[in-house]
Amino acid sequence: MNWKLTTLAAAALVLSACAPMTIARITADPSRFRNQTIRVTGTVTNSVGLMGKGGYQIEDSTGKIYVISGTGVPSRGSRVTVTGRVLPGAEVLGNAVGVAIRESSHKVK
């Protein structure tokens, strides 16, 4: 019976590690998420792409963040879930400036 509890706890930990989070949580403390895979869902507000690479900005109810893509760029207005790693930018007077996500994948909904 103990192995069932261990398996359940391990599954919960894995699922919570990849659970979507808010953009505000990422931008409030980007260094906390350095070298961690995160997932965030939002609407594309701007996008620029050329030959399958580029970047776009997504927005949720808490804020906006830039996404760097090497696998194509979704069009403006698309609802996407992005999985990737946070790239902390500079910090000015305690506020993160230039925070971005280098995506490993994105899924258009």
Secondary structure, DSSP 4 states (H G I P E B T S, - for coil): -HHHHHHHHHHHHHHHHTSB--HHHHHHSGGGGTT-EEEEEEEEEEEEEETTEEEEEEEETTEEEEEEESS--PPTT-EEEEEEEEE--EEETTEEES-EEEEEEEEE-
